[in-house]
Amino acid sequence: MTEIERLSTEQLEHLERLLAEQGAPIVQRLQPPASAEAFAVIEAEFGLPVPEELRLWWGWHDGTNVKPHEKAAKASIGPLFEFLSMEEALKATRESRELALDIDPDEPEIYWGKTWLALGTDGRVACDLMSGPGASVSVLDVDYHKTSKPGTIAAQSLGEMVRWWIEALESGAWRYEPEHNRWARREELVPPEREQVGLV
C-alpha cells in the first residue's frame, strides 16, 4: 500500500517562493501564523483535535488579509483556490451547515458532514477532521452544484494538493498576469485526473 503524502514545511516554503517569483499578489497579503487560541476555537466547535496537517497549514499563514470587496486574485493560490483564514473557514462552515439544513432538513449530512471544515474558496473545498490528529487530511470537493456526491475526495492529503500546485507553477500550467490582475491557466498542461477534481 502506497504511503499517503504528508504536508511539510519545505513544501509550503517552496510554494511561497514560486508564488513570489510569479509576482502573485497573495504573497504580500498573507497573514502571520494562526494562534493557539484560533486552533482552540476550532477544537471547541467540533469537539475534535485539529490534525497535524491542518496545524501546519494554518501555522504557515492564517489565510490573507484580503477583504471581500477586493479582487479574488489577491487572495488566490493559483486560479482556483481562495486561501481562507481559520476565522473565515469556521464562518463558511457554519453557513454551509445552515444551507445543508435548508436543502434537506432530514439528512443535511448528505450536503455537509458534521466533521467537515471549510478549507478554501468560499467553503467549496473542505476537509474532514475525523481523519485523526496524526493522520493525513483528505481534501474534499463539497460543491454540490458540480459534484453528484458532496464530500468526494479530491486529494488524499494537503501534501498532495500542495504538490499539485507546485507542479502547476513549475510547468507553466499556472501563470500570474499582473497586467490583467489575474491568473492564467493552460488546461493542456494539467493532468486529466487533476482537471476533474477542480483543485488545479
C-alpha positions as CSV (number, residue, x, y, z in Angstrom):
1,M,0.0,0.0,0.0
2,T,1.4,3.4,-1.0
3,E,2.0,5.8,1.9
4,I,-0.1,8.9,1.6
5,E,1.9,12.1,1.1
6,R,2.0,14.5,4.1
7,L,2.3,18.2,4.0
8,S,5.7,19.6,5.0
9,T,7.2,23.0,5.9
10,E,9.6,22.6,3.0
11,Q,6.6,22.2,0.6
12,L,5.0,25.4,1.9
13,E,8.2,27.4,1.7
14,H,8.7,26.2,-1.8
15,L,5.1,27.1,-2.8
16,E,5.6,30.6,-1.3
17,R,8.8,31.1,-3.2
18,L,7.2,30.1,-6.5
19,L,4.2,32.5,-5.8
20,A,6.7,35.3,-5.1
21,E,8.5,34.6,-8.4
22,Q,5.2,34.9,-10.2
23,G,4.5,38.2,-8.6
24,A,1.3,36.8,-7.2
25,P,-0.4,39.5,-5.0
26,I,-1.3,36.9,-2.3
27,V,2.3,36.9,-1.2
28,Q,2.0,40.5,0.1
29,R,-1.3,39.7,1.8
30,L,-0.5,36.6,3.7
31,Q,-1.2,36.8,7.4
32,P,1.0,35.6,10.3
33,P,0.6,32.0,11.6
34,A,-2.6,31.2,13.4
35,S,-2.6,31.5,17.2
36,A,-3.1,28.7,19.7
37,E,-6.4,30.4,20.5
38,A,-7.6,30.1,16.9
39,F,-7.0,26.3,16.9
40,A,-8.7,26.0,20.3
41,V,-11.8,27.7,18.8
42,I,-12.0,25.0,16.0
43,E,-11.5,22.2,18.5
44,A,-14.3,23.5,20.7
45,E,-16.6,23.9,17.8
46,F,-16.1,20.2,16.7
47,G,-15.1,18.5,19.9
48,L,-12.2,17.1,17.9
49,P,-8.4,17.7,17.8
50,V,-7.1,19.6,14.8
51,P,-5.0,17.2,12.7
52,E,-1.2,17.9,12.3
53,E,-1.5,18.7,8.6
54,L,-4.1,21.4,9.3
55,R,-1.9,22.8,12.1
56,L,1.0,23.0,9.7
57,W,-1.3,24.6,7.0
58,W,-2.6,27.4,9.2
59,G,0.6,27.5,11.2
60,W,2.2,28.6,7.9
61,H,-0.1,31.5,7.4
62,D,-3.6,32.2,8.8
63,G,-5.1,33.0,5.4
64,T,-4.9,36.5,4.0
65,N,-6.0,40.0,4.9
66,V,-7.9,40.4,1.7
67,K,-11.3,41.9,2.2
68,P,-14.5,40.6,0.5
69,H,-14.8,43.7,-1.8
70,E,-11.2,43.2,-3.2
71,K,-10.3,41.2,-6.3
72,A,-10.4,37.4,-5.7
73,A,-6.9,37.0,-7.3
74,K,-5.4,38.9,-4.4
75,A,-6.3,36.0,-2.0
76,S,-5.8,33.2,-4.5
77,I,-3.2,30.5,-4.7
78,G,-3.4,29.9,-8.4
79,P,-6.6,30.4,-10.4
80,L,-9.0,28.3,-8.3
81,F,-8.2,28.3,-4.6
82,E,-9.0,31.2,-2.3
83,F,-6.9,30.9,0.9
84,L,-9.3,31.2,3.9
85,S,-8.2,32.2,7.4
86,M,-9.3,30.0,10.3
87,E,-12.0,32.5,11.2
88,E,-13.2,32.6,7.6
89,A,-13.2,28.8,7.4
90,L,-15.3,28.5,10.5
91,K,-17.8,31.1,9.2
92,A,-18.0,29.3,5.8
93,T,-18.5,26.0,7.7
94,R,-21.4,27.4,9.7
95,E,-23.0,28.9,6.6
96,S,-22.7,25.6,4.8
97,R,-24.3,23.7,7.6
98,E,-27.2,26.0,7.6
99,L,-27.6,25.7,3.8
100,A,-27.4,21.9,4.0
101,L,-30.2,22.0,6.6
102,D,-32.3,24.2,4.3
103,I,-31.8,21.8,1.4
104,D,-32.6,18.6,3.3
105,P,-33.8,19.1,6.9
106,D,-33.9,15.3,7.4
107,E,-30.5,14.4,6.1
108,P,-28.3,17.6,6.0
109,E,-25.2,15.5,6.3
110,I,-25.6,14.5,2.6
111,Y,-24.6,18.0,1.7
112,W,-22.4,18.9,4.7
113,G,-20.9,16.3,7.0
114,K,-20.8,17.0,10.7
115,T,-17.0,16.8,10.8
116,W,-16.3,18.8,7.7
117,L,-14.4,22.1,7.9
118,A,-14.2,24.6,5.1
119,L,-10.7,25.0,3.7
120,G,-10.9,27.4,0.8
121,T,-12.9,29.0,-2.0
122,D,-15.9,30.1,0.0
123,G,-16.3,26.7,1.5
124,R,-16.5,24.8,-1.8
125,V,-13.3,22.9,-0.7
126,A,-13.3,21.3,2.7
127,C,-11.5,18.7,4.8
128,D,-12.6,16.1,7.4
129,L,-11.5,16.5,11.0
130,M,-12.3,12.8,11.6
131,S,-9.1,11.9,10.0
132,G,-7.4,11.9,13.4
133,P,-4.6,14.0,15.0
134,G,-1.7,12.3,13.3
135,A,-3.3,11.2,10.1
136,S,-3.2,12.9,6.7
137,V,-6.2,15.2,6.0
138,S,-8.3,14.4,2.9
139,V,-9.3,17.3,0.8
140,L,-13.0,17.2,-0.2
141,D,-15.0,18.5,-3.1
142,V,-18.2,19.8,-1.4
143,D,-19.5,22.0,-4.2
144,Y,-22.9,20.3,-4.7
145,H,-23.5,22.4,-7.8
146,K,-20.9,20.4,-9.7
147,T,-20.4,17.1,-7.9
148,S,-23.1,14.5,-7.6
149,K,-21.7,13.4,-4.2
150,P,-20.5,16.2,-1.9
151,G,-17.6,15.1,0.2
152,T,-15.9,13.2,-2.7
153,I,-12.1,13.1,-2.0
154,A,-10.4,15.5,-4.3
155,A,-6.8,14.9,-2.9
156,Q,-5.6,12.3,-0.4
157,S,-3.9,14.9,1.7
158,L,-3.0,18.6,1.9
159,G,0.5,17.5,1.0
160,E,-0.7,16.0,-2.3
161,M,-2.8,19.2,-3.1
162,V,0.2,21.5,-2.4
163,R,2.5,19.3,-4.6
164,W,0.0,19.6,-7.4
165,W,0.1,23.4,-7.1
166,I,3.9,23.4,-7.1
167,E,4.0,21.3,-10.2
168,A,1.4,23.6,-11.9
169,L,3.6,26.6,-11.2
170,E,6.8,24.9,-12.3
171,S,5.3,23.5,-15.5
172,G,3.7,26.8,-16.6
173,A,0.1,25.4,-16.2
174,W,-0.4,28.4,-13.8
175,R,1.0,31.8,-14.6
176,Y,0.1,35.1,-13.0
177,E,-0.6,38.0,-15.4
178,P,0.0,41.3,-13.5
179,E,-1.1,43.4,-16.4
180,H,-4.6,41.8,-16.2
181,N,-4.6,41.2,-12.4
182,R,-5.5,37.6,-12.9
183,W,-4.2,34.0,-13.1
184,A,-3.9,32.3,-16.4
185,R,-4.3,28.6,-16.7
186,R,-3.2,26.3,-19.5
187,E,-5.5,23.3,-19.4
188,E,-3.4,21.3,-21.7
189,L,-0.6,21.2,-19.1
190,V,-3.0,20.0,-16.3
191,P,-3.1,16.2,-16.0
192,P,-6.7,15.0,-16.8
193,E,-7.2,13.4,-13.3
194,R,-6.4,16.7,-11.6
195,E,-8.6,18.6,-14.1
196,Q,-11.6,16.6,-12.9
197,V,-11.2,17.3,-9.2
198,G,-11.0,21.1,-9.7
199,L,-8.0,21.9,-7.4
200,V,-5.6,22.6,-10.3
